[in-house]
Amino acid sequence: MGLPVQVSARYQYSEPIFGVVTPGIIQDTFIHMAMENERYLSELCGEAGCFKDTRIVEFIFLLARKWSLTESATYQAVEIFERYTLKLLEEFSNLTLGKEEDSSWASLKAQVEDTYILRLVSCIQLASKFSFHYKIVSNKMVLKFLKSLGFSYTTEELLESELAILKTLHFQVNVPVPLAYVEVLLEVLGYNGYLLPTKELHEMCKRLLSLSYLLRNNIYDTLLKSSIESSSPSELQLAKFVSVKEDLMLLAVGVIGASSFLLNHEDWNQVVEYLNSTTGISLLSITEAVYAILKHSLGLGSTVDGC
């Protein structure tokens, strides 16, 4: 998903500058992102989110920090890898329909296993090239890192890896990232006079968002059990919950709500009401998301009013 030129202007520095875009543009961008989120959720496969495993996310986070990528590019790398791997899984499914020993399937499986780390690193490199700041990870940097892990790839193989990912995703790699939802929602709340997006609030949101990705399984496990009021969800309930786990708008309101709770507990209930009126997400859903994020990120979930 691409943002309008006027919106991208606010990202010309290392941190977004709130208040430089007209209210109309921000509102239109927010509506567009909400529609994109709904479209994405309507097209989810049952395995969505499987490749946001903590080990994968941590690997990407650490390598992105080593290469000085922005948070936006870092999350984009996670999303690119997730979508790419799901596409491969779809290919597996098509090849294994009654043909478990099929040579094509065996060949594809072996190829994925042999190039797993290369593809993961290529996703990070691609994300760096789509960053607004153009902090590009060079082939030299990638080759040096892969060599430190015992791999001997060439520049040509790096380019082939990037091309393989691009072709698999039909060159649709500029995907929505959760940080964009957080920042645009903060902008909308500020313009409507609800919640001024201060630097302190923005920093807290970024920290909780990164923790939410690293602690993803625990957070959503708590959210699932809370929503069904049971500690043993059925297969059907697990399947239906996939759309909740992939809902970027819900994650954004949860992160903003949790950050507001930590910074200004007295006004927290009012902030939740603002989030509810702005996004249409129910008060209960927002409160449960905030509770789960605080519980596993900071161990403070039990202190949230109303939970």
Stockholm file with secondary structure:
# STOCKHOLM 1.0

chainA/1-307         MGLPVQVSARYQYSEPIFGVVTPGIIQDTFIHMAMENERYLSELCGEAGCFKDTRIVEFIFLLARKWSLTESATYQAVEIFERYTLKLLEEFSNLTLGKEEDSSWASLKAQVEDTYILRLVSCIQLASKFSFHYKIVSNKMVLKFLKSLGFSYTTEELLESELAILKTLHFQVNVPVPLAYVEVLLEVLGYNGYLLPTKELHEMCKRLLSLSYLLRNNIYDTLLKSSIESSSPSELQLAKFVSVKEDLMLLAVGVIGASSFLLNHEDWNQVVEYLNSTTGISLLSITEAVYAILKHSLGLGSTVDGC
#=GR chainA/1-307 SS CCCCHHHHGGGSSSSCCTTCSCHHHHHHHHHHHHHHHHHHHHTCCTTTTTTCCHHHHHHHHHHHHHTTCCHHHHHHHHHHHHHHHHHHHHHHHHHCSSCTTCHHHHHHHHHHHHHHHHHHHHHHHHHHHTSTTCCCCCHHHHHHHHHHTTCCCCHHHHHHHHHHHHHHTTTCCCCCCHHHHHHHHHHHHHHTTSCCCCHHHHHHHHHHHHHHHHTHHHHHHHHHHHHHTCSSCCHHHHHHHHHHHTCHHHHHHHHHHHHHHHHCGGGHHHHHHHHHHHHCCCHHHHHHHHHHHHHHHTSCGGGSTTC
#=GC SS_cons         CCCCHHHHGGGSSSSCCTTCSCHHHHHHHHHHHHHHHHHHHHTCCTTTTTTCCHHHHHHHHHHHHHTTCCHHHHHHHHHHHHHHHHHHHHHHHHHCSSCTTCHHHHHHHHHHHHHHHHHHHHHHHHHHHTSTTCCCCCHHHHHHHHHHTTCCCCHHHHHHHHHHHHHHTTTCCCCCCHHHHHHHHHHHHHHTTSCCCCHHHHHHHHHHHHHHHHTHHHHHHHHHHHHHTCSSCCHHHHHHHHHHHTCHHHHHHHHHHHHHHHHCGGGHHHHHHHHHHHHCCCHHHHHHHHHHHHHHHTSCGGGSTTC
//
